[in-house]
Amino acid sequence: MKEMPLAAIKAGITFKTPSELSEETPIADLDIPNTISWADVERDTSAWIGNKMQKAALETIYELEKEVKEKGDKNLLSTWRKLQTSDHFYYMCTKYFNDGDVHKYFNPYDSPYDSFLAFMNIINDFKMRLETTKKNKVQTVLQKIKTTIKKPIAVELRGVDTERTIT
């Protein structure tokens, strides 16, 4: 392997970084009408969204997008994004035959079903965090309202200025 770059250069092969290539004039359009991948015989997305478990898990995590983003909490957003890592869905793949060995080799779970159950439990925990965050914000607002109401305010009673605390 050490000699490969030198042998390539001697053969007239050149190397360029993506940045260098971006400055070149394209020689042709590349038409790729379907999503492709390195994984499996099909070279498509079926390793990640090829069964009902994977689709249900993805739908569940995508349904939380609006609520997570509305919270404005960087930690929740970071966790939500990490839950979309493709490995989670790859571990749920139920392909067998030639591809099955690859899925088993990289999978920390005993089965795709175990992976699905673990992921959905994590999603439920995440939903509880979202709910707790919502309750904490409501409690904070209520506490601010109570504090504001208990502060002395000036009121006028029958032409006489006086300070009162509303409780």
C-alpha positions as CSV (number, residue, x, y, z in Angstrom):
1,M,0.0,0.0,0.0
2,K,2.9,2.4,0.7
3,E,4.0,2.2,-2.9
4,M,0.5,2.7,-4.4
5,P,0.5,6.5,-4.6
6,L,3.9,6.6,-6.3
7,A,2.9,3.8,-8.7
8,A,-0.3,5.7,-9.6
9,I,1.7,8.9,-10.3
10,K,4.1,7.0,-12.5
11,A,1.1,5.7,-14.4
12,G,-0.2,9.2,-15.0
13,I,-2.9,9.1,-12.4
14,T,-3.4,12.4,-10.4
15,F,-5.0,13.0,-7.1
16,K,-7.2,16.0,-6.1
17,T,-9.1,17.0,-3.0
18,P,-12.9,17.7,-3.2
19,S,-12.0,21.4,-2.8
20,E,-9.7,21.3,-5.8
21,L,-12.3,19.4,-7.9
22,S,-15.0,22.0,-7.0
23,E,-12.9,24.6,-8.8
24,E,-12.8,22.6,-12.0
25,T,-15.3,22.8,-14.9
26,P,-17.5,19.7,-14.9
27,I,-17.2,17.4,-17.9
28,A,-20.7,16.0,-17.6
29,D,-23.8,15.8,-15.5
30,L,-24.2,12.9,-13.2
31,D,-27.8,11.6,-13.0
32,I,-28.6,9.5,-10.0
33,P,-32.4,9.2,-9.9
34,N,-32.6,6.9,-6.9
35,T,-30.9,6.9,-3.5
36,I,-27.9,4.6,-3.4
37,S,-25.8,3.2,-0.6
38,W,-22.8,1.1,0.0
39,A,-24.7,-1.4,2.0
40,D,-26.2,-4.7,0.9
41,V,-26.7,-6.4,-2.4
42,E,-29.5,-4.0,-3.4
43,R,-27.4,-0.8,-2.8
44,D,-30.5,1.1,-1.8
45,T,-32.1,2.3,1.5
46,S,-33.7,-1.0,2.3
47,A,-31.1,-1.6,5.0
48,W,-32.6,1.4,6.9
49,I,-36.2,1.6,5.9
50,G,-37.0,-1.8,4.6
51,N,-39.3,-3.1,7.2
52,K,-42.2,-2.0,9.4
53,M,-40.2,-1.7,12.6
54,Q,-37.7,0.7,10.9
55,K,-40.5,2.8,9.3
56,A,-42.4,3.0,12.7
57,A,-39.3,4.0,14.5
58,L,-38.4,6.7,11.9
59,E,-42.0,8.1,11.9
60,T,-42.0,8.3,15.7
61,I,-38.8,10.2,15.9
62,Y,-39.8,12.6,13.0
63,E,-43.2,13.3,14.7
64,L,-41.3,14.9,17.6
65,E,-39.5,17.4,15.4
66,K,-41.8,20.3,15.9
67,E,-42.1,19.9,19.6
68,V,-38.3,19.5,20.1
69,K,-37.5,22.6,17.9
70,E,-40.2,24.7,19.7
71,K,-38.5,24.0,23.1
72,G,-35.3,25.8,22.0
73,D,-33.4,23.5,24.3
74,K,-29.9,22.7,22.8
75,N,-29.6,19.4,24.8
76,L,-33.0,18.1,23.7
77,L,-32.2,19.1,20.1
78,S,-28.8,17.3,20.2
79,T,-30.4,14.2,21.7
80,W,-33.2,14.2,19.1
81,R,-30.6,14.5,16.3
82,K,-28.5,11.6,17.7
83,L,-31.6,9.4,17.8
84,Q,-31.7,9.8,14.0
85,T,-28.3,8.2,13.5
86,S,-28.6,5.7,10.7
87,D,-27.1,2.9,12.8
88,H,-30.2,2.7,15.0
89,F,-32.3,1.8,12.0
90,Y,-29.6,-0.4,10.4
91,Y,-29.7,-2.6,13.6
92,M,-33.4,-3.2,13.0
93,C,-32.8,-4.6,9.6
94,T,-34.3,-8.1,9.0
95,K,-32.5,-9.0,5.9
96,Y,-30.9,-12.4,5.7
97,F,-28.9,-14.5,3.3
98,N,-25.8,-12.7,2.0
99,D,-26.6,-9.4,3.8
100,G,-27.6,-11.0,7.1
101,D,-24.0,-11.7,8.2
102,V,-23.0,-8.1,7.8
103,H,-25.9,-6.9,9.8
104,K,-25.2,-9.4,12.6
105,Y,-21.5,-8.5,12.7
106,F,-22.0,-4.8,13.3
107,N,-25.1,-5.2,15.5
108,P,-24.7,-5.0,19.3
109,Y,-28.2,-6.5,19.7
110,D,-29.1,-10.1,19.6
111,S,-31.9,-9.5,17.0
112,P,-33.5,-6.7,15.0
113,Y,-36.5,-7.0,17.3
114,D,-34.3,-6.3,20.4
115,S,-32.9,-3.3,18.7
116,F,-36.5,-2.0,17.9
117,L,-37.6,-2.5,21.5
118,A,-34.6,-0.8,22.9
119,F,-35.0,2.1,20.5
120,M,-38.7,2.6,21.2
121,N,-38.0,2.5,25.0
122,I,-35.4,5.2,24.5
123,I,-38.0,7.2,22.5
124,N,-40.5,6.9,25.3
125,D,-37.9,8.2,27.8
126,F,-37.2,11.1,25.5
127,K,-40.9,11.9,25.3
128,M,-41.0,12.0,29.1
129,R,-38.1,14.4,29.0
130,L,-40.0,16.6,26.6
131,E,-43.1,16.5,28.9
132,T,-41.0,17.2,32.0
133,T,-39.4,20.2,30.2
134,K,-42.9,21.5,29.4
135,K,-44.1,21.1,33.0
136,N,-41.0,22.8,34.3
137,K,-41.5,25.8,32.0
138,V,-45.2,26.1,33.1
139,Q,-44.1,25.9,36.8
140,T,-41.5,28.6,36.2
141,V,-44.1,30.9,34.6
142,L,-46.6,30.3,37.4
143,Q,-43.9,31.1,40.0
144,K,-43.1,34.3,38.2
145,I,-46.7,35.3,38.2
146,K,-47.1,34.5,41.9
147,T,-44.0,36.6,42.7
148,T,-45.2,39.5,40.6
149,I,-48.7,39.4,42.2
150,K,-47.2,39.5,45.7
151,K,-45.1,42.5,45.0
152,P,-46.5,45.8,46.4
153,I,-48.5,47.8,43.9
154,A,-49.9,51.3,44.1
155,V,-53.6,51.5,44.1
156,E,-55.9,54.5,44.5
157,L,-58.9,54.1,46.8
158,R,-61.4,56.9,46.8
159,G,-58.8,59.4,46.0
160,V,-56.3,58.2,48.5
161,D,-53.0,56.7,47.4
162,T,-51.9,53.6,49.3
163,E,-49.7,50.6,48.7
164,R,-51.2,47.1,49.0
165,T,-50.0,43.6,48.5
166,I,-52.3,41.3,46.6
167,T,-52.2,37.7,47.9
